[in-house]
Amino acid sequence: MFLVEIVPDLWFSDNNILPKFIKEKDIKYIINCQEDLAFYGKSKDYIDSIKQEMMRKEINALQKYLAQMTHHINSNIMKGEPILVVGAKKAHLLLLGYLIRYGHMSLDKGLLAINTKTPRKITLNMNDKLGLQYFQQEIASKMNR
């Protein structure tokens, strides 16, 4: 198990959550990315003719999730309400989305920031990179309006 504070009041852990820590840090919200993002990554199990359309749908759903949840995280952090994001295989997607949107970081810098704090190196597969790059482009286009 690992537990890391990515930015003040935003904590990251694998799936093992210690009740003592939650009470000690006065965690108000726990976001379980393994459950929330259960739809994401299923396309890899399908044949190529089906995979492409499924990947598009997964990435679109990821965009909506990141937009909604990064806003939720930021709103709560601004109120001084600590948040714990859990999920050994998918939480990094939400954390990177948050750093891109509110930390004004590039995907590469966000990944570096997380990897300097976590004991396990986070790596992105092709779909993760693509989904996060689209999110980064969407955020940039909204800022330029």
MARLO-56105 format. One record per residue (C-alpha): residue in three letters; x, y, z. Coordinates in steps of 0.05 Angstrom, whole numbers, plus 5000, padded with zeros to 4 digits. Example, Ala and Ser with C-alpha at 12.3 -4.5 7.8 and 13.67 -1.06 7.14 Angstrom:
BEGIN
ALA524649105156
SER527349795143
# end
This chain:
BEGIN
MET500050005000
PHE502250704987
LEU499251375006
VAL501652024975
GLU499452754979
ILE499752994906
VAL497853714923
PRO495453984990
ASP489053605010
LEU489153144948
TRP491452454968
PHE492851854924
SER492951114945
ASP492050424917
ASN485750054937
ASN487649935009
ILE484850495052
LEU486450565125
PRO480650815168
LYS485751125216
PHE488651545160
ILE481751775137
LYS480052005207
GLU486852315219
LYS486852725155
ASP479452875160
ILE478252605090
LYS471352835068
TYR470952475001
ILE473751834973
ILE473651744898
ASN474451024876
CYS477051054804
GLN477050294796
GLU469450314803
ASP468150984769
LEU472450804709
ALA470350074703
PHE468150234631
TYR475050464611
GLY479849974579
LYS474849434559
SER476049544485
LYS482849204488
ASP479248524492
TYR475648594426
ILE477448474353
ASP480249074314
SER473749204275
ILE469949324340
LYS475749594382
GLN476350274346
GLU469150474358
MET469350234430
MET475850624442
ARG472451264416
LYS466651164463
GLU471251014522
ILE475351644509
ASN469052074503
ALA466451794568
LEU473251914600
GLN473052644578
LYS466352744611
TYR468652394674
LEU475052814679
ALA471353464668
GLN466253314722
MET470853004773
THR476653504767
HIS471654054779
HIS468953674840
ILE475953574868
ASN477854294859
SER471354554890
ASN472454134952
ILE479854294958
MET478055034954
LYS473354925014
GLY479054585052
GLU475953895047
PRO481253355035
ILE479952834982
LEU482852134973
VAL483251844903
VAL484151094902
GLY485150584848
ALA491750244834
LYS490750214758
LYS486250814741
ALA486851354794
HIS492751664758
LEU488151854701
LEU483952304746
LEU490152584781
LEU493352754715
GLY486853074691
TYR486753494754
LEU494053714745
ILE492753884672
ARG486454284686
TYR488054634752
GLY495554554757
HIS496354814686
MET501354264672
SER502653884608
LEU501353144609
ASP508752994612
LYS509953484670
GLY503953214708
LEU506452504699
LEU513252714724
ALA510253064784
ILE506352444804
ASN512151974792
THR516752394837
LYS511952284894
THR509651564886
PRO513550944902
ARG511050584840
LYS512450894772
ILE506051074735
THR506150904661
LEU501051064609
ASN498750614553
MET496950884484
ASN489550984502
ASP491251334567
LYS495751824531
LEU490651944476
GLY484952064526
LEU489052534568
GLN491752904507
TYR484653024483
PHE482853274553
GLN488853744552
GLN486754014484
GLU479654114508
ILE481954494569
ALA486754924526
SER481255084476
LYS476455314532
MET481955764561
ASN482956094493
ARG475656274484
# end
